[in-house]
Amino acid sequence: MRSEMDQMLGDAWGRTRYVHRRTTGFSPNVDVYYCGNPQRAIVKVDLAGVALSEVGIEVSGRHLAIAGERPVQETEGRVYQQVEIPSGPFRRVVELQVEVDAEQASATYEDGILRIELPLRDPDETSRTVPIGRK
């Protein structure tokens, strides 16, 4: 007896080409904006389906790096028509337009969106007067 899936797909079932899944990784979508008082940079990263234990964040100068991995979904016993949700490792580096205070950075995760807040560094803190000594 033919299954419901066989009946639905008809003869196409036997001719289905298997979709090859990319395993080379991907680059998550990112939004960056500046707001607030005190001023801060907000970076939002689309990480739906990524476990927080698989995500790392690093701030260095004006660069913010987000790295991790979205696991490849189980495929055994399935014939895919489409595969559009990317999986595998990722590393996304965002170049910020301003200096930020890495020590005060914070991050939250809700509904698949990682939100990173980076307070802007006070310009007075990034420069200093250099005294001139006499020999």
C-alpha beads as a LAMMPS data file, in Angstrom:
LAMMPS data file: protein, C-alpha beads

135 atoms
134 bonds

1 atom types
1 bond types

-500.0 500.0 xlo xhi
-500.0 500.0 ylo yhi
-500.0 500.0 zlo zhi

Masses

1 110.0

Atoms # bond

1 1 1 0.000 0.000 0.000
2 1 1 1.420 3.384 -0.965
3 1 1 1.968 5.924 1.778
4 1 1 0.263 9.302 1.800
5 1 1 3.625 10.935 0.923
6 1 1 4.056 8.614 -2.094
7 1 1 0.540 9.455 -3.289
8 1 1 1.118 13.187 -2.837
9 1 1 4.426 13.196 -4.733
10 1 1 3.386 10.608 -7.313
11 1 1 6.054 9.620 -9.829
12 1 1 8.197 12.596 -8.807
13 1 1 9.154 10.719 -5.631
14 1 1 11.327 8.274 -7.552
15 1 1 12.930 11.082 -9.576
16 1 1 13.633 13.424 -6.660
17 1 1 17.127 14.874 -6.663
18 1 1 18.616 15.005 -3.240
19 1 1 19.404 18.499 -2.048
20 1 1 22.962 18.876 -0.826
21 1 1 23.285 20.739 2.431
22 1 1 25.994 23.365 2.769
23 1 1 28.318 22.585 5.645
24 1 1 30.833 25.347 5.078
25 1 1 29.129 27.751 7.473
26 1 1 27.338 31.024 7.062
27 1 1 27.343 34.691 8.015
28 1 1 24.441 35.763 10.267
29 1 1 22.581 38.993 9.497
30 1 1 23.526 41.972 11.675
31 1 1 21.957 45.364 12.458
32 1 1 24.114 48.129 14.005
33 1 1 22.836 51.445 15.351
34 1 1 23.801 54.157 17.853
35 1 1 21.439 55.661 20.427
36 1 1 20.781 56.661 24.018
37 1 1 22.104 58.878 26.707
38 1 1 24.795 57.945 27.492
39 1 1 25.552 57.051 23.884
40 1 1 26.023 53.384 23.010
41 1 1 26.319 51.120 19.984
42 1 1 23.694 48.398 19.649
43 1 1 24.462 45.326 17.552
44 1 1 21.669 42.839 16.859
45 1 1 22.573 39.442 15.390
46 1 1 20.076 36.940 13.935
47 1 1 21.041 33.658 15.624
48 1 1 17.802 31.653 15.617
49 1 1 18.522 27.999 16.363
50 1 1 21.993 28.652 17.790
51 1 1 22.639 27.526 21.372
52 1 1 24.142 30.296 23.518
53 1 1 26.780 27.840 24.715
54 1 1 28.039 27.818 21.094
55 1 1 28.437 31.619 20.838
56 1 1 31.459 33.747 21.692
57 1 1 31.770 37.543 21.616
58 1 1 35.039 39.485 21.495
59 1 1 35.590 43.250 21.419
60 1 1 38.940 44.644 20.321
61 1 1 39.304 48.331 19.470
62 1 1 36.556 49.116 16.976
63 1 1 36.040 45.471 16.017
64 1 1 33.297 43.234 17.396
65 1 1 33.601 39.529 16.579
66 1 1 30.753 37.064 17.048
67 1 1 31.532 33.384 16.463
68 1 1 29.676 30.122 16.942
69 1 1 27.925 27.309 15.187
70 1 1 24.388 26.394 14.170
71 1 1 24.080 22.601 14.188
72 1 1 23.236 20.751 10.990
73 1 1 19.690 19.388 11.236
74 1 1 19.076 15.668 11.200
75 1 1 18.519 14.507 7.614
76 1 1 18.246 10.713 7.894
77 1 1 14.994 9.399 6.458
78 1 1 14.098 12.731 4.856
79 1 1 13.966 13.862 1.252
80 1 1 14.275 17.631 1.142
81 1 1 12.636 19.774 -1.489
82 1 1 14.380 22.945 -0.260
83 1 1 17.165 23.705 2.171
84 1 1 17.527 27.420 2.876
85 1 1 18.278 27.634 6.600
86 1 1 22.066 27.881 6.802
87 1 1 24.019 25.811 9.303
88 1 1 27.594 25.170 10.339
89 1 1 30.227 27.418 11.885
90 1 1 30.197 31.201 11.586
91 1 1 32.404 34.147 12.460
92 1 1 31.118 37.653 11.853
93 1 1 33.317 40.699 12.426
94 1 1 31.640 44.101 12.625
95 1 1 33.745 47.248 12.310
96 1 1 32.215 49.948 14.490
97 1 1 32.474 53.632 13.555
98 1 1 33.414 54.729 17.088
99 1 1 35.555 53.644 20.023
100 1 1 33.627 51.562 22.578
101 1 1 34.229 50.619 26.202
102 1 1 34.763 46.845 25.965
103 1 1 34.781 46.476 29.763
104 1 1 31.177 47.741 29.971
105 1 1 29.782 45.662 27.088
106 1 1 26.727 43.491 27.763
107 1 1 24.683 40.999 25.757
108 1 1 21.197 39.478 25.924
109 1 1 19.459 36.826 23.850
110 1 1 15.731 36.741 23.157
111 1 1 13.627 35.126 20.431
112 1 1 16.659 34.181 18.322
113 1 1 18.199 37.670 18.410
114 1 1 21.491 38.351 20.185
115 1 1 21.602 42.009 21.322
116 1 1 24.984 43.466 22.262
117 1 1 25.225 46.882 23.961
118 1 1 28.558 48.673 23.759
119 1 1 28.849 51.984 25.603
120 1 1 30.801 54.544 23.596
121 1 1 34.147 55.496 25.035
122 1 1 34.453 59.092 26.162
123 1 1 36.788 60.838 23.683
124 1 1 38.601 62.406 26.647
125 1 1 39.500 58.901 27.863
126 1 1 41.092 57.892 24.560
127 1 1 43.509 60.796 24.482
128 1 1 45.828 62.221 27.053
129 1 1 48.275 65.037 27.384
130 1 1 51.867 63.879 27.281
131 1 1 54.129 65.800 29.620
132 1 1 57.524 66.855 28.314
133 1 1 60.368 66.113 30.682
134 1 1 63.745 67.814 30.912
135 1 1 66.988 65.881 30.745

Bonds

1 1 1 2
2 1 2 3
3 1 3 4
4 1 4 5
5 1 5 6
6 1 6 7
7 1 7 8
8 1 8 9
9 1 9 10
10 1 10 11
11 1 11 12
12 1 12 13
13 1 13 14
14 1 14 15
15 1 15 16
16 1 16 17
17 1 17 18
18 1 18 19
19 1 19 20
20 1 20 21
21 1 21 22
22 1 22 23
23 1 23 24
24 1 24 25
25 1 25 26
26 1 26 27
27 1 27 28
28 1 28 29
29 1 29 30
30 1 30 31
31 1 31 32
32 1 32 33
33 1 33 34
34 1 34 35
35 1 35 36
36 1 36 37
37 1 37 38
38 1 38 39
39 1 39 40
40 1 40 41
41 1 41 42
42 1 42 43
43 1 43 44
44 1 44 45
45 1 45 46
46 1 46 47
47 1 47 48
48 1 48 49
49 1 49 50
50 1 50 51
51 1 51 52
52 1 52 53
53 1 53 54
54 1 54 55
55 1 55 56
56 1 56 57
57 1 57 58
58 1 58 59
59 1 59 60
60 1 60 61
61 1 61 62
62 1 62 63
63 1 63 64
64 1 64 65
65 1 65 66
66 1 66 67
67 1 67 68
68 1 68 69
69 1 69 70
70 1 70 71
71 1 71 72
72 1 72 73
73 1 73 74
74 1 74 75
75 1 75 76
76 1 76 77
77 1 77 78
78 1 78 79
79 1 79 80
80 1 80 81
81 1 81 82
82 1 82 83
83 1 83 84
84 1 84 85
85 1 85 86
86 1 86 87
87 1 87 88
88 1 88 89
89 1 89 90
90 1 90 91
91 1 91 92
92 1 92 93
93 1 93 94
94 1 94 95
95 1 95 96
96 1 96 97
97 1 97 98
98 1 98 99
99 1 99 100
100 1 100 101
101 1 101 102
102 1 102 103
103 1 103 104
104 1 104 105
105 1 105 106
106 1 106 107
107 1 107 108
108 1 108 109
109 1 109 110
110 1 110 111
111 1 111 112
112 1 112 113
113 1 113 114
114 1 114 115
115 1 115 116
116 1 116 117
117 1 117 118
118 1 118 119
119 1 119 120
120 1 120 121
121 1 121 122
122 1 122 123
123 1 123 124
124 1 124 125
125 1 125 126
126 1 126 127
127 1 127 128
128 1 128 129
129 1 129 130
130 1 130 131
131 1 131 132
132 1 132 133
133 1 133 134
134 1 134 135
